[in-house]
Amino acid sequence: MRNTIAFGLGGGAKQPRGPAGEVSPTDDESEAWLVPDLTILQTARHDPPPLPVRAIFGDAWGQWIEAASEGKGAPCDYVAGALLAVAGSLIGNSRWAHPYGDWREPPVIWSMLVGNPSCWKSPGLDAVRAPLEALADRLMTPAAPALEAWRKRKEIADLPDSAWRETYKLAVKKREPLPTYPAEADAGDEPLVTVLEINDATVEGLTKFLARQQRGTLVVRGELAGWLGGMNHYHGGSSDRPFWIEAYGGRRHAVDRVSRDREEVRRLSVSLVGCIQPEPPSSLLLKPDDDGMVARFCPFWPLLSPPKRPVRMSDSGCAEQAFGRLHGLKMPTDYEGDPKPDFNPFPETAQARLDAFTREAFEWEKEAEGSGLLVSFIGKANGLSVRVALILTLLDWAASDQIDPPAESSEDYCLRAVRFVRDYALPMVRMTYAEAALKPVDRAAVMGGR
């Protein structure tokens, strides 16, 4: 299979064509029926592109991905997809990519691990979660006593707090002097405990949490279908989709409602990784009101190989140490003392490579015009490549013995990232989303031919 994406998206012929593409003879060209192109009725999916693990991730992380996938019996694609999302979340708002000008990208990656049940999606994800959870336990240990002490104070403080609330309501009802809030009802602020992974949380809960943990976080979903399907089901009739679109872009997010205090996140950055079966994407994506949110996902749907007994295992301790270095990247502060990202620039050679890829993607976007989801993903291809370049830069540093993190993302990392997006991500999107990547007229022909 070719490693460059091809857009055979169909379209009407100018003249009647025969099975081999020749013009069919007719007596009256003006009244001739066009011979239909039956190729669009064939399955839209093709074999997935191969993932050149070492060419993209380098020798150190390439070997780790291969060993981890072998130890778990999972394809390398699942481990690699999880690693990009996890590494991006650990970097968080400490570093953003800065190719040039005002263009800045957070290291936020949304990885969608696609496959049938029991095809080792979860084991591949677990290979990366294991060192992440070990790091989380290590970070929690020194904070555990303070958190436990606060919980006990909170439990005691809830009693006078509840009594005060009842007294306050009664005083308002009787128009009597309002009672003063008792000092013993204040347990103080909850100690800030670093959370590296969240499995299930409401938008309100995440907003409140991220207002304190300004670095960002990672959301892991064992099953993405229910999460995506219920995206528009929210009390009050509003949708969670705007929140998640902001969470992908690292944009400012504020909640100011009558029933709660104002919460503001200056840079809402949430990486995401989860598993999904092949069929739900088609039903979830073939919607006319898609706002491009699903096009922010990078799918990983590899071919399966026969299971075999592993002869090597990954070094989880080394991965945990590297993850700790990524999370240890300091966030600078602005003139008001608030945390902000440090920006990793691209040198001129990397900028030139990125410019060439941007022009290439622009031509793909014109060729795929009208194909909805595919066009949306292509439009984000250069941004994805910049994010991946930053992550690859800092992953290599985290696994090295260098003390200071690199000040820029070199041309080599830009080339690796472009190769990942051009030769793997784009073909994988077209295969995974299949009918959703077709133009509407071709999609109607496919659906009508079944």
Phi, psi and omega per residue, in radians:
M1 nan 2.484 3.108
R2 -1.220 2.541 -3.119
N3 -1.578 0.034 3.049
T4 -1.877 2.549 -3.046
I5 -1.242 2.471 3.097
A6 -2.121 2.409 -3.071
F7 -1.913 1.217 3.039
G8 -1.449 1.314 -2.972
L9 -1.700 0.159 3.055
G10 1.438 -2.973 -3.138
G11 2.439 2.730 -3.074
G12 -1.286 2.622 3.116
A13 -1.551 2.714 3.104
K14 -1.348 -0.513 -3.121
Q15 -2.327 2.794 3.096
P16 -1.116 2.311 -3.087
R17 -2.080 2.571 3.063
G18 -1.545 -3.093 -3.070
P19 -1.011 -0.594 -3.106
A20 -1.636 0.099 3.107
G21 1.702 -0.015 -3.125
E22 -1.378 2.741 3.130
V23 -1.266 2.220 3.135
S24 -1.314 2.376 3.123
P25 -1.206 2.358 3.111
T26 -2.427 2.720 3.091
D27 -1.435 -0.517 -3.082
D28 -2.390 1.769 -3.080
E29 -1.007 -0.597 -3.051
S30 -1.235 -0.394 -3.102
E31 -1.940 0.146 -3.075
A32 -1.269 2.504 3.040
W33 -1.521 2.423 3.069
L34 -1.314 2.367 3.044
V35 -1.262 2.126 -3.042
P36 -1.149 2.566 3.064
D37 -1.485 1.716 -3.054
L38 -1.356 -0.078 -3.105
T39 -1.180 -0.445 -3.116
I40 -1.268 -0.232 3.103
L41 -1.444 -0.182 3.076
Q42 -1.290 2.835 -3.136
T43 -1.001 2.423 -3.101
A44 -1.434 -0.164 -3.083
R45 -1.603 2.593 3.098
H46 -2.336 3.112 -3.141
D47 -1.091 2.500 -3.129
P48 -1.232 2.713 3.085
P49 -1.260 2.577 3.063
P50 -1.281 2.601 3.114
L51 -1.758 1.914 3.105
P52 -1.338 1.463 -2.935
V53 -1.003 -0.913 -3.042
R54 -1.263 -0.565 3.126
A55 -1.142 -0.510 -3.121
I56 -1.636 -0.840 -3.026
F57 -1.625 -0.117 -3.103
G58 1.454 3.034 -3.048
D59 -1.188 -0.799 -3.049
A60 -1.100 -0.979 -3.132
W61 -1.297 -0.507 3.068
G62 -1.076 -0.772 3.098
Q63 -1.129 -0.681 -3.136
W64 -1.134 -0.769 3.123
I65 -1.062 -0.772 3.141
E66 -1.110 -0.768 3.133
A67 -1.168 -0.713 3.137
A68 -1.131 -0.726 -3.140
S69 -1.187 -0.664 3.106
E70 -1.165 -0.735 3.126
G71 -1.108 -0.579 3.141
K72 -1.617 -0.129 -3.086
G73 1.217 0.434 -3.074
A74 -1.972 2.674 3.040
P75 -1.085 2.618 3.133
C76 -1.036 -0.533 -3.080
D77 -1.007 -0.735 -3.101
Y78 -1.153 -0.729 3.129
V79 -1.151 -0.762 -3.127
A80 -1.117 -0.749 3.121
G81 -1.081 -0.735 3.106
A82 -1.171 -0.665 -3.128
L83 -1.106 -0.719 3.131
L84 -1.074 -0.779 -3.125
A85 -1.170 -0.765 -3.108
V86 -1.162 -0.807 3.135
A87 -1.078 -0.719 3.103
G88 -1.059 -0.674 -3.136
S89 -1.220 -0.618 -3.141
L90 -1.219 -0.646 3.046
I91 -1.173 -0.816 3.059
G92 0.916 -2.426 -3.099
N93 -1.486 0.199 3.062
S94 -1.301 -0.562 3.137
R95 -2.435 2.355 2.986
W96 -2.129 2.622 3.064
A97 -1.346 2.453 -3.129
H98 -2.353 1.437 -3.094
P99 -1.034 -0.908 3.100
Y100 -3.064 2.893 3.105
G101 0.978 -2.366 3.119
D102 -1.670 0.173 -3.090
W103 -1.432 2.043 3.111
R104 -2.380 2.471 -3.109
E105 -2.310 2.323 3.026
P106 -1.360 2.735 3.139
P107 -1.411 0.779 -3.107
V108 -1.586 2.185 3.102
I109 -2.201 2.343 3.026
W110 -1.928 1.910 -3.101
S111 -1.815 2.225 3.121
M112 -1.948 1.937 -3.138
L113 -1.576 1.909 -2.998
V114 -1.834 2.415 3.081
G115 2.993 2.825 3.090
N116 -1.182 2.887 3.097
P117 -1.011 2.547 3.087
S118 1.057 0.656 3.072
C119 -1.950 0.396 2.987
W120 1.244 0.504 3.013
K121 -1.156 -0.912 -3.096
S122 -1.102 -0.753 3.070
P123 -1.043 -0.676 3.086
G124 -1.085 -0.708 3.080
L125 -1.169 -0.700 -3.121
D126 -1.109 -0.506 3.129
A127 -1.055 -0.549 3.129
V128 -1.598 -0.559 -3.133
R129 -1.213 -0.519 -3.086
A130 -1.029 -0.923 3.083
P131 -1.178 -0.491 3.088
L132 -1.154 -0.764 3.137
E133 -1.183 -0.614 3.080
A134 -1.111 -0.701 3.083
L135 -1.132 -0.733 3.133
A136 -1.070 -0.719 3.110
D137 -1.108 -0.697 -3.132
R138 -1.157 -0.677 3.129
L139 -1.260 -0.509 -3.106
M140 -1.306 -0.518 -3.016
T141 -0.934 -0.909 -3.128
P142 -1.220 -0.387 -3.104
A143 -1.575 -0.229 -3.043
A144 -1.042 -0.792 -3.131
P145 -1.046 -0.770 3.141
A146 -1.123 -0.669 3.138
L147 -1.183 -0.721 3.126
E148 -1.146 -0.689 3.110
A149 -1.124 -0.704 3.125
W150 -1.138 -0.709 3.136
R151 -1.074 -0.659 3.108
K152 -1.190 -0.752 3.088
R153 -1.083 -0.678 -3.130
K154 -1.146 -0.707 3.136
E155 -1.095 -0.698 3.120
I156 -1.264 -0.709 -3.098
A157 -1.194 -0.407 -3.132
D158 -1.130 -0.459 -3.116
L159 -1.194 -0.996 3.084
P160 -1.129 -0.497 3.095
D161 -1.120 -0.781 3.134
S162 -1.135 -0.725 3.125
A163 -1.115 -0.705 3.130
W164 -1.104 -0.693 -3.120
R165 -1.109 -0.738 3.119
E166 -1.139 -0.731 3.121
T167 -1.131 -0.656 3.138
Y168 -1.131 -0.789 3.128
K169 -1.066 -0.738 -3.128
L170 -1.150 -0.677 -3.138
A171 -1.164 -0.678 3.098
V172 -1.120 -0.734 -3.104
K173 -1.139 -0.684 -3.108
K174 -1.587 -0.002 -3.123
R175 1.021 0.721 3.095
E176 -1.743 2.923 3.093
P177 -0.989 2.397 -3.086
L178 -1.356 2.397 -3.107
P179 -1.271 2.592 3.077
T180 -1.344 2.468 -3.136
Y181 -1.190 2.199 -3.072
P182 -1.241 2.420 -3.124
A183 -1.095 -0.584 -3.102
E184 -1.244 -0.146 3.113
A185 -1.526 -0.069 -3.127
D186 -1.767 1.932 3.140
A187 -1.503 -0.040 -3.097
G188 1.482 3.037 -3.132
D189 -1.247 2.482 3.065
E190 -1.144 2.331 3.110
P191 -1.021 2.425 -3.135
L192 -1.355 1.997 3.136
V193 -1.951 2.231 -3.139
T194 -1.155 2.226 3.090
V195 -2.055 2.098 -3.081
L196 -1.621 -0.320 -3.055
E197 -2.613 2.352 3.067
I198 -2.170 2.338 -3.100
N199 -1.732 -0.594 -3.116
D200 -2.697 2.151 -3.137
A201 -2.747 2.581 3.054
T202 -1.325 2.870 3.079
V203 -1.057 -0.706 3.121
E204 -1.101 -0.750 -3.141
G205 -1.126 -0.742 3.117
L206 -1.133 -0.711 3.134
T207 -1.072 -0.797 -3.141
K208 -1.110 -0.723 -3.136
F209 -1.161 -0.804 -3.072
L210 -1.291 -0.321 3.026
A211 -1.138 -0.434 3.105
R212 -1.695 -0.773 3.119
Q213 -1.647 1.432 -3.008
Q214 -1.193 -0.182 -3.119
R215 -1.217 -0.473 -3.036
G216 1.837 -3.072 -3.123
T217 -2.786 -3.066 3.127
L218 -2.116 2.359 3.010
V219 -1.916 2.238 3.110
V220 -2.010 2.172 3.134
R221 -2.087 2.093 3.106
G222 -1.135 -0.488 3.125
E223 -2.472 1.967 -3.070
L224 -1.396 -0.410 -3.008
A225 -1.024 -0.855 -3.127
G226 -1.114 -0.645 3.132
W227 -1.148 -0.802 3.125
L228 -1.179 -0.734 -3.110
G229 -1.131 -0.562 -3.120
G230 -1.653 0.226 -3.056
M231 -1.050 -0.608 -3.095
N232 -1.631 -0.007 -3.135
H233 -1.683 1.825 -3.049
Y234 -2.609 2.526 -3.095
H235 -1.062 2.455 -3.120
G236 1.526 -0.036 3.091
G237 1.449 -0.015 3.122
S238 -1.545 2.934 -3.029
S239 -1.969 2.652 3.062
D240 -1.488 -0.146 -3.014
R241 -1.044 -0.756 3.112
P242 -1.013 -0.650 3.108
F243 -1.049 -0.815 -3.062
W244 -1.259 -0.566 3.058
I245 -1.117 -0.698 3.061
E246 -1.165 -0.620 -3.120
A247 -1.164 -0.493 3.091
Y248 -1.327 -0.569 -3.057
G249 -1.670 -0.036 -3.131
G250 1.181 0.533 -3.079
R251 -1.497 2.845 3.090
R252 -1.171 2.450 3.140
H253 -2.446 2.276 -3.139
A254 -2.349 2.492 3.071
V255 -2.147 2.148 -3.126
D256 -2.386 1.639 -3.090
R257 -2.106 2.756 -3.092
V258 -1.075 -0.642 -3.017
S259 -1.437 -0.029 -3.091
R260 -2.687 2.840 3.119
D261 -1.223 2.783 3.118
R262 -1.211 2.314 3.045
E263 -2.118 2.362 -3.133
E264 -2.366 2.299 3.048
V265 -2.006 2.069 -3.036
R266 -1.233 -0.613 3.109
R267 -2.423 1.702 -3.073
L268 -1.411 1.728 -3.085
S269 -2.135 1.964 -3.134
V270 -2.302 1.967 3.002
S271 -1.386 2.747 -3.011
L272 -2.552 2.384 3.027
V273 -2.505 2.430 -3.132
G274 -2.880 2.968 -3.090
C275 -1.902 2.638 3.120
I276 -2.707 2.577 3.088
Q277 -1.461 2.809 -3.008
P278 -1.068 -0.638 -2.999
E279 -1.273 -0.729 -3.095
P280 -0.938 -0.661 -3.131
P281 -0.975 -0.677 -3.115
S282 -1.092 -0.821 -3.109
S283 -1.225 -0.530 -3.116
L284 -1.409 -0.459 -3.020
L285 -1.651 -0.450 -3.095
L286 -1.402 1.099 -3.125
K287 -2.238 2.352 -3.079
P288 -1.195 -0.348 -3.054
D289 -1.713 0.327 3.137
D290 -1.070 2.296 -3.078
D291 -1.770 0.243 3.127
G292 1.558 0.004 -3.109
M293 -1.113 -0.744 -3.098
V294 -1.195 -0.489 3.099
A295 -1.174 -0.177 3.079
R296 -1.393 -0.242 3.108
F297 -1.389 2.477 3.010
C298 -1.841 1.912 -3.073
P299 -1.415 2.608 3.054
F300 -2.295 1.891 -3.072
W301 -2.386 1.407 -3.033
P302 -1.472 2.875 2.933
L303 -1.242 2.545 3.124
L304 -1.612 2.524 3.051
S305 -1.942 2.713 -3.122
P306 -1.025 2.438 3.139
P307 -1.168 2.588 3.107
K308 -2.594 2.797 3.131
R309 -1.213 2.249 -3.113
P310 -1.267 2.559 3.080
V311 -1.937 -0.094 3.096
R312 -2.533 2.715 3.141
M313 -2.271 2.719 3.129
S314 -1.371 2.698 3.081
D315 -1.570 1.669 -3.091
S316 -1.165 -0.538 -3.138
G317 -1.134 -0.713 3.108
C318 -1.135 -0.703 3.115
A319 -1.132 -0.716 3.106
E320 -1.071 -0.723 3.129
Q321 -1.111 -0.741 3.110
A322 -1.139 -0.727 3.099
F323 -1.058 -0.668 3.120
G324 -1.110 -0.639 3.103
R325 -1.182 -0.692 3.099
L326 -1.086 -0.783 -3.128
H327 -1.219 -0.395 -3.132
G328 -1.423 -0.056 3.079
L329 -1.062 2.185 -3.060
K330 -1.352 2.533 3.022
M331 -1.662 2.128 3.052
P332 -1.199 3.019 3.134
T333 -2.112 2.693 3.107
D334 -1.529 -2.997 -3.063
Y335 -1.174 -0.291 3.099
E336 -1.661 0.006 -3.140
G337 1.515 0.114 3.125
D338 -1.536 2.513 -3.137
P339 -1.151 2.522 3.132
K340 -2.560 2.874 3.128
P341 -1.334 2.691 2.869
D342 -1.622 2.479 -3.027
F343 -1.858 2.189 3.105
N344 -1.589 1.953 -3.132
P345 -1.359 2.903 3.049
F346 -1.883 2.316 3.069
P347 -1.192 2.973 -3.064
E348 -1.021 -0.703 -3.137
T349 -1.118 -0.691 3.094
A350 -1.199 -0.655 3.100
Q351 -1.080 -0.693 3.129
A352 -1.119 -0.726 3.099
R353 -1.103 -0.721 -3.133
L354 -1.171 -0.682 3.098
D355 -1.062 -0.736 3.138
A356 -1.108 -0.712 3.128
F357 -1.202 -0.649 3.119
T358 -1.091 -0.726 3.093
R359 -1.145 -0.676 3.109
E360 -1.102 -0.783 3.129
A361 -1.137 -0.586 3.107
F362 -1.088 -0.692 3.103
E363 -1.175 -0.676 3.078
W364 -1.092 -0.701 -3.110
E365 -1.119 -0.689 3.094
K366 -1.153 -0.713 -3.127
E367 -1.157 -0.581 -3.109
A368 -1.650 0.229 -3.088
E369 -0.940 2.288 3.134
G370 1.631 -0.052 -3.099
S371 -1.675 0.360 2.936
G372 1.026 -1.854 -3.004
L373 -1.043 -0.691 -3.134
L374 -1.098 -0.763 3.107
V375 -1.084 -0.707 -3.140
S376 -1.091 -0.734 3.139
F377 -1.186 -0.748 3.136
I378 -1.052 -0.650 3.126
G379 -1.114 -0.354 3.130
K380 -1.791 0.067 -3.022
A381 -1.107 -0.748 -3.119
N382 -1.195 -0.636 3.071
G383 -1.125 -0.696 3.105
L384 -1.112 -0.725 -3.133
S385 -1.100 -0.663 3.115
V386 -1.144 -0.733 3.117
R387 -1.098 -0.800 -3.120
V388 -1.127 -0.668 3.114
A389 -1.038 -0.750 3.118
L390 -1.122 -0.772 -3.122
I391 -1.107 -0.775 3.127
L392 -1.101 -0.672 3.107
T393 -1.011 -0.861 -3.056
L394 -1.390 -0.458 3.031
L395 -1.097 -0.786 3.109
D396 -1.091 -0.730 3.097
W397 -1.081 -0.749 -3.087
A398 -1.105 -0.505 -3.131
A399 -1.601 0.019 -3.093
S400 -1.779 -3.123 3.070
D401 -1.776 0.219 3.092
Q402 -1.246 2.449 -3.098
I403 -1.421 -0.944 -3.072
D404 -1.530 2.418 3.080
P405 -1.186 2.659 -3.131
P406 -1.100 2.521 -3.094
A407 -1.484 -0.209 -3.134
E408 -2.646 2.891 3.065
S409 -1.765 2.032 -2.988
S410 -1.305 3.031 3.110
E411 -1.045 -0.642 -3.127
D412 -1.044 -0.767 3.139
Y413 -1.204 -0.599 3.073
C414 -1.116 -0.750 3.123
L415 -1.103 -0.743 3.114
R416 -1.069 -0.778 -3.108
A417 -1.160 -0.727 3.111
V418 -1.100 -0.706 3.119
R419 -1.097 -0.713 3.119
F420 -1.067 -0.815 -3.078
V421 -1.247 -0.798 -3.050
R422 -1.255 -0.797 -2.981
D423 -1.673 -0.216 -3.131
Y424 -2.166 -1.003 -3.003
A425 -1.117 -0.823 -3.104
L426 -1.140 -0.845 3.053
P427 -1.066 -0.602 3.136
M428 -1.183 -0.651 3.089
V429 -1.086 -0.823 -3.118
R430 -1.081 -0.671 3.126
M431 -1.246 -0.770 -3.044
T432 -1.189 -0.786 -3.047
Y433 -1.528 -0.245 2.991
A434 0.695 -1.841 -3.041
E435 -1.064 -0.545 3.136
A436 -1.218 -0.307 3.121
A437 -1.593 -0.076 3.116
L438 -1.402 2.778 2.992
K439 -1.207 2.635 -3.079
P440 -0.932 -0.715 -3.103
V441 -1.142 -0.670 3.125
D442 -1.294 -0.609 3.101
R443 -1.122 -0.698 3.107
A444 -1.103 -0.664 3.122
A445 -1.159 -0.699 3.114
V446 -1.128 -0.836 -3.119
M447 -1.150 -0.637 -3.138
G448 -1.289 -0.370 -3.125
G449 -1.526 0.078 -3.132
R450 -1.818 nan nan
